[in-house]
Amino acid sequence: MANTNKKQRSQAPVALVYFITLLLALSLVGGVSYYMLNKYKVFSPEKSDSENEAPKSMNLLFARVSDKGEFKDLCVMRVDSEKREIILVPQTDVTKTRDGSKTYKQVLAEGGMKKLQRAVADNLGVDIQHYMTVTNSAFEQVADFMGGMSYTAPQELYYISQESNKDDISVPKGDLVTLSGRQIINLASIDTIYNTKKQGNLEFLSAALEQIINNGFRQSDVTKDNLFNLYEILSKNSDTDINKEVFNEVRKFLNVMLEEKDIPAKSLKPTGMWNSDFTAFTMNNEYLSTVASSFGVAFDPNRGSAAVTQPTEPPPVTEPDTTQKAPETTAKTTTKQQ
């Protein structure tokens, strides 16, 4: 019996050594495992509610160009799935930049779409996340898919094209007509047919974009099933940073409104001042304030914009035979109408 107790006492230190060695080995393995898992980000810290919350709106810039690449006009589109609305801000190609030194057309020619994106965002005082050029061919296809546009002309619109009978325009005053995509392009581009010159184009473009988009929501099921096809049409031959990943984010916003059968589009018709020959347009503070409010940002009337505070008319001519110009009278009349 004495020998048995002696053996048991002699094995206790050995067991203790094994136990300590096991703990050290487990600690070493655990430390190495934690380091590797942390290095390769297998575990990541839990994000706060604000970090997990996906954005619910996006601002996009679309610039319409001819099939030969000539810049025509642009529109900033805000898609807001939370408010269930699409805000459209159409702009002429000769809109003055914030400092009044250039037009959008000059900015695009000098620096491409990225520079135009920055200039438009700075001018309107809003963020613009992505951009895309849209050719006339793509615009025509999408407009026709959406069902064209119902339009009542405020004046007789008549134009005979020198190139193609397809570009002829004949719209009687007061008649309700359905316009195809091609007719919409022509009425948005040919400024000689309006009494108010390019202001007429701008007002027509504003109405056309609003109706085309809302038509798409009126046929919500068809539009929802064809969103990717519409994206492929618009992005063909386009200078854009709206890749498929970005498009899928935009599609989520649109699907929310399409499922609710909303009619969400609202166009903000620009108001401001044209110069005497309609080669430059300056937005006024009232319009910029409306845009800021619609986009959910603050408007600062003292943000130092020469384009907002200074007129775009050229210096007055001193010769007596040129001081009274018919175009200047038209420009003043246009400004009052706005």
Summary of the structure (lengths in Angstrom):
residues: 338
radius of gyration: 31.2
end to end distance: 114.2
largest distance: 136.2
contacts: 969
relative contact order: 0.13
helix: 50%
strand: 18%
